[in-house]
Amino acid sequence: MPHATQHADAAADVAAADLDTALRGGPFHVALRAAIAARGLPLQRVQHHLSRYGVRVGVTSLSYWQQGARRPQRPESLRAVRALEEILQLPDESLIRLLAQSDERSARGTAGRSYRSLVEATDVLDRLLAELDAQLDGGLHMLGHHERVRIGARRELAARESHHIVRAHQGGVDRFVAVHHGDPGCAPERMTVHALDNCRTGRVRWDRETGVLVTELLFDTRLRAGDTFLFRYGVEDGTAGVSREYVRGFGSAGGQYVLQVRFDERALPVRCHRFTQHSAAAPRSGRQELALTGRHHSVHLVEPRVRSGVVGIGWDWE
């Protein structure tokens, strides 16, 4: 199979060249992603190698790191970065140096786009749901979800509102657990959840480090299997810095999803686009430029029937 061998060798050469470029210029998450790709290691294997160094890092966290969702900051996370340099056969301090540069750029307000992705599989969300004795599905199937996001005058994620149309696929359902994932640096304890239609707020839990907030939305009725139900709620955020995208993840296929992002007239982006991903760790695809509407300064996307994966809208500031 000489042709297959030549193709594999060429691919390896390209991966090595990409890694060399990324290690020289960064940023951290690009270099990490290139290093993992060059070694041909799935994230589960990377996690396994880290455990042999006595470092515990979840697969979702590794995915966040290589996509730019989060930067390793805790002492345990920094230990993981140093271990990754050995596991991925990188020069000493190569990733740590890029991480320091990323932190410096972030402090100056020039960090890359924040990445908001599916958090359902994270240990944090599992823990918060367990505290509420709840499951993410909760016995409801989504028929429709219209989400409105508001970006404020400081370019921050100011608020969002969600209108759900659901059908119960089991009897006795009387609540929905809403999940909000703020931008990096947010303070979930300062956020406010508003029950707007056909529900009321119950218990609220949050995790400061990951910016995840979960809350019960209690219905005034118990649904029978097959019943449909409409409810609406909102989250006042505004606790983080500059926002650059909004992402919604879906664990399974469902009904229609509509996302609308509206910008304050005092802070308008120079361009907007939509994108999709097959998973939080997969490369982005389906990029399509979106034009701001005139008077309302908004953009939107419509998915007639969602599939498992991620959809979102990103924007660039001057």
N, C-alpha and C positions, 0 to 999 in steps of 0.2 A: 504494500500500500504506500508507494513512494509519494503520491500526491497528497494523501492524508497526512503523512509525516511532515511534508513541506508546509502544508497549511497550518498544522499545529505549531511548527517552529516559527512561522511568520506571526501567528497570533501571540506567541510567547514574547517575540521581539517587540511587538507593538505594546503589550502590557508592560514590559520592562521599561520601555521608553516613556510611557505615560507615568509610571511610578517615579522615574528619575526626574521628570519635569515637575511633578507634584511635590516631591520632597524638597526641591529647590525653591519653588515659589508658593507652595500651599494653595489654598488654605488647609487647615488641619483636616477637615472632614474629607476633602478631595484626596489628600495624601493617604488617609486611612483607607478609603474606599479603593484606591489604586493598589495599595499594598495587599489588601485582602484578595482583590481580583488577580494580582500577579502571582500570588501563592496558590490560587485555586481552592481556597478554603471556604466552605459554607459557614455561616455564622454559628451554627450549632457546634462545629468543630472548633472554631475560635473560642467559644465559650468553654468547651471541654478543656482546651489547652490552658486557658486562664485558671480554671479550677485546680489544675495541677500545680500552679504557682500559688495556690492558696487565696486566689482572688475570685470573688463572686460577682459576676455581672450578667444580667439577663440578656437574652437574644434581642429583645425589643430595645434595650438601652444601646446595644452595639449598633443596631439599625439606626437609631436616632443619631448616634455619633457620626456615622459615616454619611448620613444624609444632611447633617448640619442642623438637626432638630435641637439637639442639646450639646453643650460642651462639657466634658468631664471637669468637675470642679472639686468634689469631695476628696479627702485624702485617699479613700479606698479607690476612687475612680482614677486618681493620678497614679496610684500603684498599678492599676490595670494598664494604663497607657505605657508605663515603663516595661511592663511584662509583654505588651504587644510588640514593642520594638524588638524584643528577643524572639518571640514566637514568629513574627513576620520577617525576621532576618534583616532588620533595618539598622542603620548606624545609630550608635548611642545618642540620646537626646534629640534625635531627628523629629519625632512626633511631639515631644515636650516643647521643643523650640517653636514649632508651628502653633501649638496650642497657646503659648505665651503671646505670640504675635496676634492671634485671633482675639485674645482677651484684651490686648492693648487697643486693637482697632475697635472693639466693642465699646470700650471706655470712651473712645473719641466719638462714638455714635456712627461709625462707618461699617458696622458689621454687616455680613451678608443677610439675605432674607431669612427671617425666622421660619421654621418649618413646623406646621401643626399637622399631626397625623393621627392615625388610629391608635387609641390608647386602651382599647378593650382587653387586650391580651397582657397588659402590664401587671406586674405583681402589685403595684400600688392600687390600681383599680379593683383587682380581685379582693384586696384587703378591705377597701372601702365598701364594696358591695357586700362582703361578708358581714361587716359591721351593721349593715342595714338588712341582713338576712334576705338579700335580693339577688336575682339573676338579671343579666343585661337584657335578655330577650323578654323576660317577664310575662310570657304567655301571650304576647301581642305581635301581630304581623303588620308591617307598615304598608298601607295603601297609598299614602301620600305624605310628603314632608316639605313644607315651604319654609325656608329659613331666610331671615333678613338680618344682615350684619351692618352695623353702623360704625364708620371710622370717624373719629373726632378731629377737632381742630389741631390737636397735638400729634396727629397721625397715629393715634392709639386705637386699639380695639375698644371702642366705647361701650358697645352693647350688642346683643343679638336677641332675636325673637324667633321662636319656633312654633309653627302651627302643624299639628299632627292629625292625620286621619288613620285610624288603626282598626284592625279586626281581631277579636280574641280567638285564639285557636285552642283555648282550654277554658273551662268554667271557673268562676270565682275570682277573676282578675279585678282588682280594685285600685291599682296604682301603676305608675310608670316611674322608672328611675332615670332622671335626666343627667347627662354628663356634659360638663363644660371644661375645656382644656384651654387655659389662658396662654398668652404669649410668654416667652422667657422673661423672668423677672417679675411676673405678676404676683399679686397677693390675694389668693382666693378667700382668705378670711375677711377681706374688705369688700368682696362682691356681694350683690343682693339678687336673690331670685324672686321673681314676681309671678304668681299664678294668675293668669289673665282670663281664661275661659274654661269652664267645666272642670276645674281642678282647684286644689289648695295645696300649699306647701306643707310638707312633713319634715322629717329629719334631714339635716344637712351635714355632710362630711367633706373634708378637704385635705389635701396634702400640699404643703407649701413648696417643697423642693421641685415637684413635677408640675405644679400649677393646675392640678386636677381637682375639680369640685363635682360632687354628686349630690343630688337632692331627690327626695321622694315627692312626687306629685300625686296627691290622693284624689280619687274620684268619689263622687257622692253616690255611687251605685256599684254593684258587683255585676260584671259582665258575664253573660253566658257564652258558651262556645258558639262562634259564628256572629255574635253581636259586633256592630261597628260603633266607633266612638270618636268624637272630635274634641281636642283640647289644645290650649295655647298657653305658652309661658315665655318669660323673658329673663335675661340675665344682664344686670348692669355690671360692667367690668371696669374699664378705664384705669387699671392699676399697673399696667406695664408700659414699656416704651414704644418705640416706633413699630408699627405692624406692617408686614409686607405680603401677607397672604392669609387665606382662610381655607382650611381643608376639612372635608367630611369623609370619614371612612365607613364602609359597609361590610359587615361580616358575611352577609348572604344577599341573594337577590331579593328585590322588593318592588315596591310601586314607584310612583313618580317622585322625583326630587328636584326642587327648585332652589337655587341659591342666588340671592340678590345682595350685592355689596353697595352701600351708599356712602359717599364721601362728603365731609363738611366742605362747604364752598370755599372756606379759607385754607383748605389743604387738599388740593387735587393732584392725583398722580399724573405722571407724564404718559404712562401707557399701562394697559391692563391685558391679561390673557387668562384663558382657562387651560387646565391640564388634567390628565388622568394618570393613574398608576394601578398596576395589577395588584400591588401590595405596598406596604409602607417601605419595604426594602428594595422594591423594583425601580428601575429607571423611569423617569417621567416621559409621557408620550401625549399625543393628541393635542399639542399646543395650538391654540387658536386665539388670535388677537380679538379683543373686545373693545368696542367704542363706548365712551361715556355718553349717557343721555344728556341732553342739554340742560333742562331746568332742574332735574332732580339729581344730577351728578351720580348716576348709578350704572352698574353693569350687572349682568345676570347670566346664569346658565340653566338649562333645563335638561334633565335626564328622564325621558319618558318611562324607562324601567331600569332601575339601578341594578348593577351587577356587583359581585364581591370585589372590593378594591377601594380605591380612593379617587375622589374628584375634588377639584378646588379652583380657586381664582387667586392669581397673584398680581401684584402691581409694583411698579417702579416709581420712586420719588426722584426729584431732580438731584 
